[in-house]
Amino acid sequence: MEQKARKVFDLEERTLAFAMAVREFVKTLPRSVANIEDGKQVVRSSGSVGANYIEANEALSKKDFVMRIKIARKEAKESVYWLRLIEADDSLEAKRVVLEREAVELTKILSAILLKSAE
């Protein structure tokens, strides 16, 4: 049981680190109407990944757990979308790509959790 609890903690920390990294990244973006709007969206979606994952861990039923994980996965996918839309200059493009990859990885992890919970 301790190992399972450890995995939960690690993903909670990872989703928190992702949301914090997105916030730091958005602060450094060139200011344009598109970046301001896309930045707001990616800040929301990136934070929702972890928030919904935490909610899933406090779920009252298996059905509730599955729904929350699906929402967290949806938010991770949405984060990928908004990160792709952001106009990053050359100095920020590498960071944008790293964040996009992390959002894709989180999507895959959450998909694996969904598959396991269907067993």
Phi and psi restraints in degrees (range 20) as a CNS / XPLOR table:
assign (resid 1 and name C) (resid 2 and name N)
       (resid 2 and name CA) (resid 2 and name C) 1.0 -60.6 20.0 2
assign (resid 2 and name N) (resid 2 and name CA)
       (resid 2 and name C) (resid 3 and name N) 1.0 -39.5 20.0 2
assign (resid 2 and name C) (resid 3 and name N)
       (resid 3 and name CA) (resid 3 and name C) 1.0 -64.3 20.0 2
assign (resid 3 and name N) (resid 3 and name CA)
       (resid 3 and name C) (resid 4 and name N) 1.0 -40.4 20.0 2
assign (resid 3 and name C) (resid 4 and name N)
       (resid 4 and name CA) (resid 4 and name C) 1.0 -61.9 20.0 2
assign (resid 4 and name N) (resid 4 and name CA)
       (resid 4 and name C) (resid 5 and name N) 1.0 -44.8 20.0 2
assign (resid 4 and name C) (resid 5 and name N)
       (resid 5 and name CA) (resid 5 and name C) 1.0 -61.6 20.0 2
assign (resid 5 and name N) (resid 5 and name CA)
       (resid 5 and name C) (resid 6 and name N) 1.0 -37.0 20.0 2
assign (resid 5 and name C) (resid 6 and name N)
       (resid 6 and name CA) (resid 6 and name C) 1.0 -63.6 20.0 2
assign (resid 6 and name N) (resid 6 and name CA)
       (resid 6 and name C) (resid 7 and name N) 1.0 -43.1 20.0 2
assign (resid 6 and name C) (resid 7 and name N)
       (resid 7 and name CA) (resid 7 and name C) 1.0 -62.2 20.0 2
assign (resid 7 and name N) (resid 7 and name CA)
       (resid 7 and name C) (resid 8 and name N) 1.0 -42.0 20.0 2
assign (resid 7 and name C) (resid 8 and name N)
       (resid 8 and name CA) (resid 8 and name C) 1.0 -58.2 20.0 2
assign (resid 8 and name N) (resid 8 and name CA)
       (resid 8 and name C) (resid 9 and name N) 1.0 -48.9 20.0 2
assign (resid 8 and name C) (resid 9 and name N)
       (resid 9 and name CA) (resid 9 and name C) 1.0 -59.8 20.0 2
assign (resid 9 and name N) (resid 9 and name CA)
       (resid 9 and name C) (resid 10 and name N) 1.0 -43.8 20.0 2
assign (resid 9 and name C) (resid 10 and name N)
       (resid 10 and name CA) (resid 10 and name C) 1.0 -61.0 20.0 2
assign (resid 10 and name N) (resid 10 and name CA)
       (resid 10 and name C) (resid 11 and name N) 1.0 -42.7 20.0 2
assign (resid 10 and name C) (resid 11 and name N)
       (resid 11 and name CA) (resid 11 and name C) 1.0 -72.1 20.0 2
assign (resid 11 and name N) (resid 11 and name CA)
       (resid 11 and name C) (resid 12 and name N) 1.0 -33.8 20.0 2
assign (resid 11 and name C) (resid 12 and name N)
       (resid 12 and name CA) (resid 12 and name C) 1.0 -62.1 20.0 2
assign (resid 12 and name N) (resid 12 and name CA)
       (resid 12 and name C) (resid 13 and name N) 1.0 -44.8 20.0 2
assign (resid 12 and name C) (resid 13 and name N)
       (resid 13 and name CA) (resid 13 and name C) 1.0 -65.7 20.0 2
assign (resid 13 and name N) (resid 13 and name CA)
       (resid 13 and name C) (resid 14 and name N) 1.0 -40.0 20.0 2
assign (resid 13 and name C) (resid 14 and name N)
       (resid 14 and name CA) (resid 14 and name C) 1.0 -65.3 20.0 2
assign (resid 14 and name N) (resid 14 and name CA)
       (resid 14 and name C) (resid 15 and name N) 1.0 -42.4 20.0 2
assign (resid 14 and name C) (resid 15 and name N)
       (resid 15 and name CA) (resid 15 and name C) 1.0 -68.2 20.0 2
assign (resid 15 and name N) (resid 15 and name CA)
       (resid 15 and name C) (resid 16 and name N) 1.0 -34.9 20.0 2
assign (resid 15 and name C) (resid 16 and name N)
       (resid 16 and name CA) (resid 16 and name C) 1.0 -65.1 20.0 2
assign (resid 16 and name N) (resid 16 and name CA)
       (resid 16 and name C) (resid 17 and name N) 1.0 -45.7 20.0 2
assign (resid 16 and name C) (resid 17 and name N)
       (resid 17 and name CA) (resid 17 and name C) 1.0 -61.0 20.0 2
assign (resid 17 and name N) (resid 17 and name CA)
       (resid 17 and name C) (resid 18 and name N) 1.0 -38.9 20.0 2
assign (resid 17 and name C) (resid 18 and name N)
       (resid 18 and name CA) (resid 18 and name C) 1.0 -61.9 20.0 2
assign (resid 18 and name N) (resid 18 and name CA)
       (resid 18 and name C) (resid 19 and name N) 1.0 -49.2 20.0 2
assign (resid 18 and name C) (resid 19 and name N)
       (resid 19 and name CA) (resid 19 and name C) 1.0 -61.0 20.0 2
assign (resid 19 and name N) (resid 19 and name CA)
       (resid 19 and name C) (resid 20 and name N) 1.0 -40.4 20.0 2
assign (resid 19 and name C) (resid 20 and name N)
       (resid 20 and name CA) (resid 20 and name C) 1.0 -67.9 20.0 2
assign (resid 20 and name N) (resid 20 and name CA)
       (resid 20 and name C) (resid 21 and name N) 1.0 -40.0 20.0 2
assign (resid 20 and name C) (resid 21 and name N)
       (resid 21 and name CA) (resid 21 and name C) 1.0 -65.0 20.0 2
assign (resid 21 and name N) (resid 21 and name CA)
       (resid 21 and name C) (resid 22 and name N) 1.0 -38.3 20.0 2
assign (resid 21 and name C) (resid 22 and name N)
       (resid 22 and name CA) (resid 22 and name C) 1.0 -63.0 20.0 2
assign (resid 22 and name N) (resid 22 and name CA)
       (resid 22 and name C) (resid 23 and name N) 1.0 -42.9 20.0 2
assign (resid 22 and name C) (resid 23 and name N)
       (resid 23 and name CA) (resid 23 and name C) 1.0 -62.5 20.0 2
assign (resid 23 and name N) (resid 23 and name CA)
       (resid 23 and name C) (resid 24 and name N) 1.0 -43.0 20.0 2
assign (resid 23 and name C) (resid 24 and name N)
       (resid 24 and name CA) (resid 24 and name C) 1.0 -63.3 20.0 2
assign (resid 24 and name N) (resid 24 and name CA)
       (resid 24 and name C) (resid 25 and name N) 1.0 -41.7 20.0 2
assign (resid 24 and name C) (resid 25 and name N)
       (resid 25 and name CA) (resid 25 and name C) 1.0 -61.7 20.0 2
assign (resid 25 and name N) (resid 25 and name CA)
       (resid 25 and name C) (resid 26 and name N) 1.0 -46.8 20.0 2
assign (resid 25 and name C) (resid 26 and name N)
       (resid 26 and name CA) (resid 26 and name C) 1.0 -61.1 20.0 2
assign (resid 26 and name N) (resid 26 and name CA)
       (resid 26 and name C) (resid 27 and name N) 1.0 -34.9 20.0 2
assign (resid 26 and name C) (resid 27 and name N)
       (resid 27 and name CA) (resid 27 and name C) 1.0 -62.8 20.0 2
assign (resid 27 and name N) (resid 27 and name CA)
       (resid 27 and name C) (resid 28 and name N) 1.0 -25.1 20.0 2
assign (resid 27 and name C) (resid 28 and name N)
       (resid 28 and name CA) (resid 28 and name C) 1.0 -95.7 20.0 2
assign (resid 28 and name N) (resid 28 and name CA)
       (resid 28 and name C) (resid 29 and name N) 1.0 -3.7 20.0 2
assign (resid 28 and name C) (resid 29 and name N)
       (resid 29 and name CA) (resid 29 and name C) 1.0 -69.6 20.0 2
assign (resid 29 and name N) (resid 29 and name CA)
       (resid 29 and name C) (resid 30 and name N) 1.0 148.3 20.0 2
assign (resid 29 and name C) (resid 30 and name N)
       (resid 30 and name CA) (resid 30 and name C) 1.0 -59.8 20.0 2
assign (resid 30 and name N) (resid 30 and name CA)
       (resid 30 and name C) (resid 31 and name N) 1.0 137.5 20.0 2
assign (resid 30 and name C) (resid 31 and name N)
       (resid 31 and name CA) (resid 31 and name C) 1.0 -80.8 20.0 2
assign (resid 31 and name N) (resid 31 and name CA)
       (resid 31 and name C) (resid 32 and name N) 1.0 116.0 20.0 2
assign (resid 31 and name C) (resid 32 and name N)
       (resid 32 and name CA) (resid 32 and name C) 1.0 -144.3 20.0 2
assign (resid 32 and name N) (resid 32 and name CA)
       (resid 32 and name C) (resid 33 and name N) 1.0 162.7 20.0 2
assign (resid 32 and name C) (resid 33 and name N)
       (resid 33 and name CA) (resid 33 and name C) 1.0 -57.2 20.0 2
assign (resid 33 and name N) (resid 33 and name CA)
       (resid 33 and name C) (resid 34 and name N) 1.0 -44.5 20.0 2
assign (resid 33 and name C) (resid 34 and name N)
       (resid 34 and name CA) (resid 34 and name C) 1.0 -63.5 20.0 2
assign (resid 34 and name N) (resid 34 and name CA)
       (resid 34 and name C) (resid 35 and name N) 1.0 -47.0 20.0 2
assign (resid 34 and name C) (resid 35 and name N)
       (resid 35 and name CA) (resid 35 and name C) 1.0 -65.6 20.0 2
assign (resid 35 and name N) (resid 35 and name CA)
       (resid 35 and name C) (resid 36 and name N) 1.0 -35.5 20.0 2
assign (resid 35 and name C) (resid 36 and name N)
       (resid 36 and name CA) (resid 36 and name C) 1.0 -64.3 20.0 2
assign (resid 36 and name N) (resid 36 and name CA)
       (resid 36 and name C) (resid 37 and name N) 1.0 -47.8 20.0 2
assign (resid 36 and name C) (resid 37 and name N)
       (resid 37 and name CA) (resid 37 and name C) 1.0 -68.4 20.0 2
assign (resid 37 and name N) (resid 37 and name CA)
       (resid 37 and name C) (resid 38 and name N) 1.0 -46.0 20.0 2
assign (resid 37 and name C) (resid 38 and name N)
       (resid 38 and name CA) (resid 38 and name C) 1.0 -65.8 20.0 2
assign (resid 38 and name N) (resid 38 and name CA)
       (resid 38 and name C) (resid 39 and name N) 1.0 -35.4 20.0 2
assign (resid 38 and name C) (resid 39 and name N)
       (resid 39 and name CA) (resid 39 and name C) 1.0 -62.6 20.0 2
assign (resid 39 and name N) (resid 39 and name CA)
       (resid 39 and name C) (resid 40 and name N) 1.0 -43.3 20.0 2
assign (resid 39 and name C) (resid 40 and name N)
       (resid 40 and name CA) (resid 40 and name C) 1.0 -60.0 20.0 2
assign (resid 40 and name N) (resid 40 and name CA)
       (resid 40 and name C) (resid 41 and name N) 1.0 -43.2 20.0 2
assign (resid 40 and name C) (resid 41 and name N)
       (resid 41 and name CA) (resid 41 and name C) 1.0 -64.9 20.0 2
assign (resid 41 and name N) (resid 41 and name CA)
       (resid 41 and name C) (resid 42 and name N) 1.0 -44.7 20.0 2
assign (resid 41 and name C) (resid 42 and name N)
       (resid 42 and name CA) (resid 42 and name C) 1.0 -71.1 20.0 2
assign (resid 42 and name N) (resid 42 and name CA)
       (resid 42 and name C) (resid 43 and name N) 1.0 -30.6 20.0 2
assign (resid 42 and name C) (resid 43 and name N)
       (resid 43 and name CA) (resid 43 and name C) 1.0 -63.6 20.0 2
assign (resid 43 and name N) (resid 43 and name CA)
       (resid 43 and name C) (resid 44 and name N) 1.0 -44.3 20.0 2
assign (resid 43 and name C) (resid 44 and name N)
       (resid 44 and name CA) (resid 44 and name C) 1.0 -63.6 20.0 2
assign (resid 44 and name N) (resid 44 and name CA)
       (resid 44 and name C) (resid 45 and name N) 1.0 -51.2 20.0 2
assign (resid 44 and name C) (resid 45 and name N)
       (resid 45 and name CA) (resid 45 and name C) 1.0 -66.7 20.0 2
assign (resid 45 and name N) (resid 45 and name CA)
       (resid 45 and name C) (resid 46 and name N) 1.0 -38.7 20.0 2
assign (resid 45 and name C) (resid 46 and name N)
       (resid 46 and name CA) (resid 46 and name C) 1.0 -65.7 20.0 2
assign (resid 46 and name N) (resid 46 and name CA)
       (resid 46 and name C) (resid 47 and name N) 1.0 -37.4 20.0 2
assign (resid 46 and name C) (resid 47 and name N)
       (resid 47 and name CA) (resid 47 and name C) 1.0 -70.8 20.0 2
assign (resid 47 and name N) (resid 47 and name CA)
       (resid 47 and name C) (resid 48 and name N) 1.0 -31.8 20.0 2
assign (resid 47 and name C) (resid 48 and name N)
       (resid 48 and name CA) (resid 48 and name C) 1.0 -70.4 20.0 2
assign (resid 48 and name N) (resid 48 and name CA)
       (resid 48 and name C) (resid 49 and name N) 1.0 -24.3 20.0 2
assign (resid 48 and name C) (resid 49 and name N)
       (resid 49 and name CA) (resid 49 and name C) 1.0 -58.4 20.0 2
assign (resid 49 and name N) (resid 49 and name CA)
       (resid 49 and name C) (resid 50 and name N) 1.0 -56.3 20.0 2
assign (resid 49 and name C) (resid 50 and name N)
       (resid 50 and name CA) (resid 50 and name C) 1.0 -68.4 20.0 2
assign (resid 50 and name N) (resid 50 and name CA)
       (resid 50 and name C) (resid 51 and name N) 1.0 -38.9 20.0 2
assign (resid 50 and name C) (resid 51 and name N)
       (resid 51 and name CA) (resid 51 and name C) 1.0 -61.2 20.0 2
assign (resid 51 and name N) (resid 51 and name CA)
       (resid 51 and name C) (resid 52 and name N) 1.0 -42.5 20.0 2
assign (resid 51 and name C) (resid 52 and name N)
       (resid 52 and name CA) (resid 52 and name C) 1.0 -73.3 20.0 2
assign (resid 52 and name N) (resid 52 and name CA)
       (resid 52 and name C) (resid 53 and name N) 1.0 -31.7 20.0 2
assign (resid 52 and name C) (resid 53 and name N)
       (resid 53 and name CA) (resid 53 and name C) 1.0 -64.2 20.0 2
assign (resid 53 and name N) (resid 53 and name CA)
       (resid 53 and name C) (resid 54 and name N) 1.0 -42.9 20.0 2
assign (resid 53 and name C) (resid 54 and name N)
       (resid 54 and name CA) (resid 54 and name C) 1.0 -62.7 20.0 2
assign (resid 54 and name N) (resid 54 and name CA)
       (resid 54 and name C) (resid 55 and name N) 1.0 -43.1 20.0 2
assign (resid 54 and name C) (resid 55 and name N)
       (resid 55 and name CA) (resid 55 and name C) 1.0 -59.2 20.0 2
assign (resid 55 and name N) (resid 55 and name CA)
       (resid 55 and name C) (resid 56 and name N) 1.0 -40.2 20.0 2
assign (resid 55 and name C) (resid 56 and name N)
       (resid 56 and name CA) (resid 56 and name C) 1.0 -61.0 20.0 2
assign (resid 56 and name N) (resid 56 and name CA)
       (resid 56 and name C) (resid 57 and name N) 1.0 -39.3 20.0 2
assign (resid 56 and name C) (resid 57 and name N)
       (resid 57 and name CA) (resid 57 and name C) 1.0 -69.6 20.0 2
assign (resid 57 and name N) (resid 57 and name CA)
       (resid 57 and name C) (resid 58 and name N) 1.0 -15.3 20.0 2
assign (resid 57 and name C) (resid 58 and name N)
       (resid 58 and name CA) (resid 58 and name C) 1.0 -107.5 20.0 2
assign (resid 58 and name N) (resid 58 and name CA)
       (resid 58 and name C) (resid 59 and name N) 1.0 14.9 20.0 2
assign (resid 58 and name C) (resid 59 and name N)
       (resid 59 and name CA) (resid 59 and name C) 1.0 -58.9 20.0 2
assign (resid 59 and name N) (resid 59 and name CA)
       (resid 59 and name C) (resid 60 and name N) 1.0 147.7 20.0 2
assign (resid 59 and name C) (resid 60 and name N)
       (resid 60 and name CA) (resid 60 and name C) 1.0 -86.6 20.0 2
assign (resid 60 and name N) (resid 60 and name CA)
       (resid 60 and name C) (resid 61 and name N) 1.0 -17.4 20.0 2
assign (resid 60 and name C) (resid 61 and name N)
       (resid 61 and name CA) (resid 61 and name C) 1.0 -152.3 20.0 2
assign (resid 61 and name N) (resid 61 and name CA)
       (resid 61 and name C) (resid 62 and name N) 1.0 167.9 20.0 2
assign (resid 61 and name C) (resid 62 and name N)
       (resid 62 and name CA) (resid 62 and name C) 1.0 -63.3 20.0 2
assign (resid 62 and name N) (resid 62 and name CA)
       (resid 62 and name C) (resid 63 and name N) 1.0 -39.0 20.0 2
assign (resid 62 and name C) (resid 63 and name N)
       (resid 63 and name CA) (resid 63 and name C) 1.0 -61.2 20.0 2
assign (resid 63 and name N) (resid 63 and name CA)
       (resid 63 and name C) (resid 64 and name N) 1.0 -43.2 20.0 2
assign (resid 63 and name C) (resid 64 and name N)
       (resid 64 and name CA) (resid 64 and name C) 1.0 -64.4 20.0 2
assign (resid 64 and name N) (resid 64 and name CA)
       (resid 64 and name C) (resid 65 and name N) 1.0 -42.6 20.0 2
assign (resid 64 and name C) (resid 65 and name N)
       (resid 65 and name CA) (resid 65 and name C) 1.0 -57.8 20.0 2
assign (resid 65 and name N) (resid 65 and name CA)
       (resid 65 and name C) (resid 66 and name N) 1.0 -50.4 20.0 2
assign (resid 65 and name C) (resid 66 and name N)
       (resid 66 and name CA) (resid 66 and name C) 1.0 -60.7 20.0 2
assign (resid 66 and name N) (resid 66 and name CA)
       (resid 66 and name C) (resid 67 and name N) 1.0 -43.1 20.0 2
assign (resid 66 and name C) (resid 67 and name N)
       (resid 67 and name CA) (resid 67 and name C) 1.0 -61.2 20.0 2
assign (resid 67 and name N) (resid 67 and name CA)
       (resid 67 and name C) (resid 68 and name N) 1.0 -44.3 20.0 2
assign (resid 67 and name C) (resid 68 and name N)
       (resid 68 and name CA) (resid 68 and name C) 1.0 -66.3 20.0 2
assign (resid 68 and name N) (resid 68 and name CA)
       (resid 68 and name C) (resid 69 and name N) 1.0 -39.4 20.0 2
assign (resid 68 and name C) (resid 69 and name N)
       (resid 69 and name CA) (resid 69 and name C) 1.0 -65.0 20.0 2
assign (resid 69 and name N) (resid 69 and name CA)
       (resid 69 and name C) (resid 70 and name N) 1.0 -39.9 20.0 2
assign (resid 69 and name C) (resid 70 and name N)
       (resid 70 and name CA) (resid 70 and name C) 1.0 -62.4 20.0 2
assign (resid 70 and name N) (resid 70 and name CA)
       (resid 70 and name C) (resid 71 and name N) 1.0 -40.1 20.0 2
assign (resid 70 and name C) (resid 71 and name N)
       (resid 71 and name CA) (resid 71 and name C) 1.0 -66.0 20.0 2
assign (resid 71 and name N) (resid 71 and name CA)
       (resid 71 and name C) (resid 72 and name N) 1.0 -43.4 20.0 2
assign (resid 71 and name C) (resid 72 and name N)
       (resid 72 and name CA) (resid 72 and name C) 1.0 -60.0 20.0 2
assign (resid 72 and name N) (resid 72 and name CA)
       (resid 72 and name C) (resid 73 and name N) 1.0 -42.1 20.0 2
assign (resid 72 and name C) (resid 73 and name N)
       (resid 73 and name CA) (resid 73 and name C) 1.0 -64.4 20.0 2
assign (resid 73 and name N) (resid 73 and name CA)
       (resid 73 and name C) (resid 74 and name N) 1.0 -42.3 20.0 2
assign (resid 73 and name C) (resid 74 and name N)
       (resid 74 and name CA) (resid 74 and name C) 1.0 -59.4 20.0 2
assign (resid 74 and name N) (resid 74 and name CA)
       (resid 74 and name C) (resid 75 and name N) 1.0 -42.3 20.0 2
assign (resid 74 and name C) (resid 75 and name N)
       (resid 75 and name CA) (resid 75 and name C) 1.0 -67.3 20.0 2
assign (resid 75 and name N) (resid 75 and name CA)
       (resid 75 and name C) (resid 76 and name N) 1.0 -35.8 20.0 2
assign (resid 75 and name C) (resid 76 and name N)
       (resid 76 and name CA) (resid 76 and name C) 1.0 -64.7 20.0 2
assign (resid 76 and name N) (resid 76 and name CA)
       (resid 76 and name C) (resid 77 and name N) 1.0 -43.8 20.0 2
assign (resid 76 and name C) (resid 77 and name N)
       (resid 77 and name CA) (resid 77 and name C) 1.0 -62.0 20.0 2
assign (resid 77 and name N) (resid 77 and name CA)
       (resid 77 and name C) (resid 78 and name N) 1.0 -40.1 20.0 2
assign (resid 77 and name C) (resid 78 and name N)
       (resid 78 and name CA) (resid 78 and name C) 1.0 -64.9 20.0 2
assign (resid 78 and name N) (resid 78 and name CA)
       (resid 78 and name C) (resid 79 and name N) 1.0 -37.3 20.0 2
assign (resid 78 and name C) (resid 79 and name N)
       (resid 79 and name CA) (resid 79 and name C) 1.0 -60.9 20.0 2
assign (resid 79 and name N) (resid 79 and name CA)
       (resid 79 and name C) (resid 80 and name N) 1.0 -40.9 20.0 2
assign (resid 79 and name C) (resid 80 and name N)
       (resid 80 and name CA) (resid 80 and name C) 1.0 -58.1 20.0 2
assign (resid 80 and name N) (resid 80 and name CA)
       (resid 80 and name C) (resid 81 and name N) 1.0 -46.9 20.0 2
assign (resid 80 and name C) (resid 81 and name N)
       (resid 81 and name CA) (resid 81 and name C) 1.0 -57.9 20.0 2
assign (resid 81 and name N) (resid 81 and name CA)
       (resid 81 and name C) (resid 82 and name N) 1.0 -51.2 20.0 2
assign (resid 81 and name C) (resid 82 and name N)
       (resid 82 and name CA) (resid 82 and name C) 1.0 -66.1 20.0 2
assign (resid 82 and name N) (resid 82 and name CA)
       (resid 82 and name C) (resid 83 and name N) 1.0 -37.8 20.0 2
assign (resid 82 and name C) (resid 83 and name N)
       (resid 83 and name CA) (resid 83 and name C) 1.0 -63.2 20.0 2
assign (resid 83 and name N) (resid 83 and name CA)
       (resid 83 and name C) (resid 84 and name N) 1.0 -35.1 20.0 2
assign (resid 83 and name C) (resid 84 and name N)
       (resid 84 and name CA) (resid 84 and name C) 1.0 -68.7 20.0 2
assign (resid 84 and name N) (resid 84 and name CA)
       (resid 84 and name C) (resid 85 and name N) 1.0 -29.9 20.0 2
assign (resid 84 and name C) (resid 85 and name N)
       (resid 85 and name CA) (resid 85 and name C) 1.0 -79.1 20.0 2
assign (resid 85 and name N) (resid 85 and name CA)
       (resid 85 and name C) (resid 86 and name N) 1.0 -24.5 20.0 2
assign (resid 85 and name C) (resid 86 and name N)
       (resid 86 and name CA) (resid 86 and name C) 1.0 -62.7 20.0 2
assign (resid 86 and name N) (resid 86 and name CA)
       (resid 86 and name C) (resid 87 and name N) 1.0 136.8 20.0 2
assign (resid 86 and name C) (resid 87 and name N)
       (resid 87 and name CA) (resid 87 and name C) 1.0 -92.7 20.0 2
assign (resid 87 and name N) (resid 87 and name CA)
       (resid 87 and name C) (resid 88 and name N) 1.0 96.2 20.0 2
assign (resid 87 and name C) (resid 88 and name N)
       (resid 88 and name CA) (resid 88 and name C) 1.0 -99.6 20.0 2
assign (resid 88 and name N) (resid 88 and name CA)
       (resid 88 and name C) (resid 89 and name N) 1.0 137.2 20.0 2
assign (resid 88 and name C) (resid 89 and name N)
       (resid 89 and name CA) (resid 89 and name C) 1.0 -74.8 20.0 2
assign (resid 89 and name N) (resid 89 and name CA)
       (resid 89 and name C) (resid 90 and name N) 1.0 175.9 20.0 2
assign (resid 89 and name C) (resid 90 and name N)
       (resid 90 and name CA) (resid 90 and name C) 1.0 -55.5 20.0 2
assign (resid 90 and name N) (resid 90 and name CA)
       (resid 90 and name C) (resid 91 and name N) 1.0 -36.9 20.0 2
assign (resid 90 and name C) (resid 91 and name N)
       (resid 91 and name CA) (resid 91 and name C) 1.0 -71.6 20.0 2
assign (resid 91 and name N) (resid 91 and name CA)
       (resid 91 and name C) (resid 92 and name N) 1.0 -20.2 20.0 2
assign (resid 91 and name C) (resid 92 and name N)
       (resid 92 and name CA) (resid 92 and name C) 1.0 -107.2 20.0 2
assign (resid 92 and name N) (resid 92 and name CA)
       (resid 92 and name C) (resid 93 and name N) 1.0 -9.6 20.0 2
assign (resid 92 and name C) (resid 93 and name N)
       (resid 93 and name CA) (resid 93 and name C) 1.0 -60.7 20.0 2
assign (resid 93 and name N) (resid 93 and name CA)
       (resid 93 and name C) (resid 94 and name N) 1.0 -40.6 20.0 2
assign (resid 93 and name C) (resid 94 and name N)
       (resid 94 and name CA) (resid 94 and name C) 1.0 -61.7 20.0 2
assign (resid 94 and name N) (resid 94 and name CA)
       (resid 94 and name C) (resid 95 and name N) 1.0 -41.1 20.0 2
assign (resid 94 and name C) (resid 95 and name N)
       (resid 95 and name CA) (resid 95 and name C) 1.0 -66.4 20.0 2
assign (resid 95 and name N) (resid 95 and name CA)
       (resid 95 and name C) (resid 96 and name N) 1.0 -39.5 20.0 2
assign (resid 95 and name C) (resid 96 and name N)
       (resid 96 and name CA) (resid 96 and name C) 1.0 -60.8 20.0 2
assign (resid 96 and name N) (resid 96 and name CA)
       (resid 96 and name C) (resid 97 and name N) 1.0 -43.2 20.0 2
assign (resid 96 and name C) (resid 97 and name N)
       (resid 97 and name CA) (resid 97 and name C) 1.0 -64.2 20.0 2
assign (resid 97 and name N) (resid 97 and name CA)
       (resid 97 and name C) (resid 98 and name N) 1.0 -41.9 20.0 2
assign (resid 97 and name C) (resid 98 and name N)
       (resid 98 and name CA) (resid 98 and name C) 1.0 -60.7 20.0 2
assign (resid 98 and name N) (resid 98 and name CA)
       (resid 98 and name C) (resid 99 and name N) 1.0 -44.3 20.0 2
assign (resid 98 and name C) (resid 99 and name N)
       (resid 99 and name CA) (resid 99 and name C) 1.0 -66.5 20.0 2
assign (resid 99 and name N) (resid 99 and name CA)
       (resid 99 and name C) (resid 100 and name N) 1.0 -39.0 20.0 2
assign (resid 99 and name C) (resid 100 and name N)
       (resid 100 and name CA) (resid 100 and name C) 1.0 -62.4 20.0 2
assign (resid 100 and name N) (resid 100 and name CA)
       (resid 100 and name C) (resid 101 and name N) 1.0 -43.4 20.0 2
assign (resid 100 and name C) (resid 101 and name N)
       (resid 101 and name CA) (resid 101 and name C) 1.0 -61.9 20.0 2
assign (resid 101 and name N) (resid 101 and name CA)
       (resid 101 and name C) (resid 102 and name N) 1.0 -40.2 20.0 2
assign (resid 101 and name C) (resid 102 and name N)
       (resid 102 and name CA) (resid 102 and name C) 1.0 -64.9 20.0 2
assign (resid 102 and name N) (resid 102 and name CA)
       (resid 102 and name C) (resid 103 and name N) 1.0 -40.4 20.0 2
assign (resid 102 and name C) (resid 103 and name N)
       (resid 103 and name CA) (resid 103 and name C) 1.0 -63.2 20.0 2
assign (resid 103 and name N) (resid 103 and name CA)
       (resid 103 and name C) (resid 104 and name N) 1.0 -38.9 20.0 2
assign (resid 103 and name C) (resid 104 and name N)
       (resid 104 and name CA) (resid 104 and name C) 1.0 -65.1 20.0 2
assign (resid 104 and name N) (resid 104 and name CA)
       (resid 104 and name C) (resid 105 and name N) 1.0 -43.3 20.0 2
assign (resid 104 and name C) (resid 105 and name N)
       (resid 105 and name CA) (resid 105 and name C) 1.0 -61.6 20.0 2
assign (resid 105 and name N) (resid 105 and name CA)
       (resid 105 and name C) (resid 106 and name N) 1.0 -43.7 20.0 2
assign (resid 105 and name C) (resid 106 and name N)
       (resid 106 and name CA) (resid 106 and name C) 1.0 -61.9 20.0 2
assign (resid 106 and name N) (resid 106 and name CA)
       (resid 106 and name C) (resid 107 and name N) 1.0 -38.8 20.0 2
assign (resid 106 and name C) (resid 107 and name N)
       (resid 107 and name CA) (resid 107 and name C) 1.0 -60.2 20.0 2
assign (resid 107 and name N) (resid 107 and name CA)
       (resid 107 and name C) (resid 108 and name N) 1.0 -44.3 20.0 2
assign (resid 107 and name C) (resid 108 and name N)
       (resid 108 and name CA) (resid 108 and name C) 1.0 -65.4 20.0 2
assign (resid 108 and name N) (resid 108 and name CA)
       (resid 108 and name C) (resid 109 and name N) 1.0 -42.1 20.0 2
assign (resid 108 and name C) (resid 109 and name N)
       (resid 109 and name CA) (resid 109 and name C) 1.0 -62.2 20.0 2
assign (resid 109 and name N) (resid 109 and name CA)
       (resid 109 and name C) (resid 110 and name N) 1.0 -45.8 20.0 2
assign (resid 109 and name C) (resid 110 and name N)
       (resid 110 and name CA) (resid 110 and name C) 1.0 -66.4 20.0 2
assign (resid 110 and name N) (resid 110 and name CA)
       (resid 110 and name C) (resid 111 and name N) 1.0 -34.5 20.0 2
assign (resid 110 and name C) (resid 111 and name N)
       (resid 111 and name CA) (resid 111 and name C) 1.0 -64.1 20.0 2
assign (resid 111 and name N) (resid 111 and name CA)
       (resid 111 and name C) (resid 112 and name N) 1.0 -40.7 20.0 2
assign (resid 111 and name C) (resid 112 and name N)
       (resid 112 and name CA) (resid 112 and name C) 1.0 -64.4 20.0 2
assign (resid 112 and name N) (resid 112 and name CA)
       (resid 112 and name C) (resid 113 and name N) 1.0 -39.4 20.0 2
assign (resid 112 and name C) (resid 113 and name N)
       (resid 113 and name CA) (resid 113 and name C) 1.0 -62.2 20.0 2
assign (resid 113 and name N) (resid 113 and name CA)
       (resid 113 and name C) (resid 114 and name N) 1.0 -42.2 20.0 2
assign (resid 113 and name C) (resid 114 and name N)
       (resid 114 and name CA) (resid 114 and name C) 1.0 -62.1 20.0 2
assign (resid 114 and name N) (resid 114 and name CA)
       (resid 114 and name C) (resid 115 and name N) 1.0 -43.6 20.0 2
assign (resid 114 and name C) (resid 115 and name N)
       (resid 115 and name CA) (resid 115 and name C) 1.0 -61.8 20.0 2
assign (resid 115 and name N) (resid 115 and name CA)
       (resid 115 and name C) (resid 116 and name N) 1.0 -43.4 20.0 2
assign (resid 115 and name C) (resid 116 and name N)
       (resid 116 and name CA) (resid 116 and name C) 1.0 -65.7 20.0 2
assign (resid 116 and name N) (resid 116 and name CA)
       (resid 116 and name C) (resid 117 and name N) 1.0 -36.9 20.0 2
assign (resid 116 and name C) (resid 117 and name N)
       (resid 117 and name CA) (resid 117 and name C) 1.0 -73.3 20.0 2
assign (resid 117 and name N) (resid 117 and name CA)
       (resid 117 and name C) (resid 118 and name N) 1.0 -16.2 20.0 2
assign (resid 117 and name C) (resid 118 and name N)
       (resid 118 and name CA) (resid 118 and name C) 1.0 -82.7 20.0 2
assign (resid 118 and name N) (resid 118 and name CA)
       (resid 118 and name C) (resid 119 and name N) 1.0 -12.7 20.0 2
